[in-house]
Amino acid sequence: DVRLEWYPSPGEIISLTGYYKKLDKPIELVHSGGSDYTFANMENAKNLGLELEIRKDFTFLSNRDWAKNLFIHANGTLLKSEVNVLSHWQWINNPETQVAERVQSRYPNQDRPLIGQSPWLLNLGVGYWGDYWGATVSYNHRGPRTNLANVNMARVEYELAPKQFDAQFYARFFKRKLEVKLNVANLLDDWTRYY
């Protein structure tokens, strides 16, 4: 991992992170037919990613308190993921030893992103955090990802995540000793889709 960070002022950040991960024998849930689901080790996987994070207040417009308490935040990730696919475990007869062996086979042209990895993620938000009240609204979305592996590429199941729009409001009372929060989630009422 390599990370560059800059803190322009207290509470603000601009950071850029790059990372490379090689996973030896990652485990995936594989649908092997009918109602059979097994966990199987793949040969290996590689993840190469780049992430940008920004949090900035509005003091560039004014040096009043409202500008210090009002901020935007954003986080985005680009990810290239690839897993070297192996079949689920199978029993074969070894012709040399005449003994049944439990093996996995390397399947050509089956490589795909590692299960659960999206090619991109995006989080955006704006908020006001005052002493006595505040609000935050955020938007989150990510690209499709493998949900369920299969030795047949036509039967790999993918998940398309919903576009998520959430909000949170708070108010403080009795010299800030009591805080009341209201959280509202999935205002777009979008669905998760599997295909």
N, C-alpha and C positions, 0 to 999 in steps of 0.2 A: 504494500500500500504506500502511496505517496500522497501527502496532503499539504496544500498551501492554504494558510489562513491569514486574513487581514481583519482587524477590529478597528474600524474607523473611529468609533466612540463607544462608550459603555452601552451594552445591549445590542450593538450592531455587529454583523459578521458578513464577510464574503469569503467563501471557501471553495476550493476546487480539489476534488479527490479523484485519483486514478488508482485502480487496483486490478490485480491479476491473481486468480486463484485456480490452482489445479487440485482437483479432488480425486483421490484414489479410491476406486470401487464405491462410488456413491450408490445409495439404496433408492430404488424407485418402486412404486406400487404398479404392478403389471397385471392387466386383464388378459388372462391366457385362454379365454373361451368360456362360453356359458356363464355360470355363476362362479367361476374360479378366479380368484384374485390372489396374487402372491407378491411378496416383497422379493426383489431380485437385485443383486449387485450388478451395476454396469461396469464396463472396463475402466473408464475414467471420464472426467468431465473438466472443461475449462470455462471459466467466467472471466471476461474482460470488461471492465466498467469504468464509466466516467460520471462523476456526480458534481453538481453545482448547487450551492446553497447561498441564499441571500436573505438578510434581515436588515431592513433600513427604516429609520424613523423619518419624520417630516420636518426635522429642524432646518433643512435646507430652504424651507419656505418661510419659517418663522422661528424665533427662539422662545415663543410662549409655551406654557405647559401643555396645551392641547397637541402641539406639534411633537413634543417629546413622547407623549403617550400614544400617538397615532403611528402605526407602522405597517409595513408590508413585509411579507415573507414568501419566499419561493424556494422550491427544491425540485430539481430535475435529475433524472438518472438515465443514461444510455447504457445498455448492457448487451454484450454479445456472449451468448452461452452455447456450448456444444457438448453433447454427451456422446461417447462412443458406445453404441447400443449392443447389448448382449441379449440373447434369448432368455426366457425363463428356464429354470433348471429342468433338465431332461435326463432320463435313464437311457443309456445306450450300452450295447454289448461290445466290449473290447475284443476284436478278433484275435489279438495276440495272447491275451491272458484268459479269454473266455469268461471274464468276470464283468458283471454289470457295473457301470460307473455313472456317477451323477455329474453331468457337464453342462456348460453353457456354450452356445455358439455365437461367433461374431457374425452379425448380419450386415452385408454390404448395402450401401445406399439407405441406411436407416437412421443416420445421425440427425439429430434435431436438438433444440434447446433442452437443457436439463429440466426435469419436472419442477414446476412452480416458479420458473424464471420468466419474467416479462422483458421484452426488448426495450421498454421505456416506462418510466414512471414520472408523474407530474403532480406536484402539490403547490397550490397557490392560496394565498390568504391575505386578508387585511383585518386589522384589529385596532381597538382603542382600549387601553388598559389604564383607567383612571383610579384615583384613590377610592371613590365611592360608587362608581359604576363602570361597566365595560362591556364590550361586545367583540366577537371574533366571527368572521365568516370564512369558510375555506372550501376549496374545490380540489378534488383528488380524482385522478384517473390513471390507468395503466394499460399497457398493451396486452394482447392475448398471451396466455401461457398454457403449457401442457398441464393437464389436470390428471390424466390417467394414461399410462403408457400401454402399448400393445405391440406384439411382435409384427403385426400387420399394420403398416403405416396408414392404411385407409381407416383403421379403427382406433387410432390415437385420439383421445378425447381432449379437446381444448376448452379453456374457460375464457370468456370475454367479460371482463369486470364491468360493473356499472359505473357511470359517471356519478360521483358522490359530491353533493353540495350540503354542507353542514353549517350550523350556527350555534353559538353559545353566548348567553347574556348573563351578567351577574350584577348584583347590587349589594352594597354593604351598609349596615345600619348599626346604631348604638356605638358610635365612635369606632367603627370598623371591627367590632367584636362579633357581629353576625353577618354571614354572607349567604345570599340566596342565589342559586344558579338555575338556569333553564337551558337545557341542551336539546337541540332539534337536529335530527339526522335524516339523511336521504331525502332532502326536499324535492329533488327531481323525480323521485319515485322510479328510478331506473332499475332494471332487473339484471341479475347475473345470468349470462347465457352460456350453455355448454353445447358444443358441437363436435 
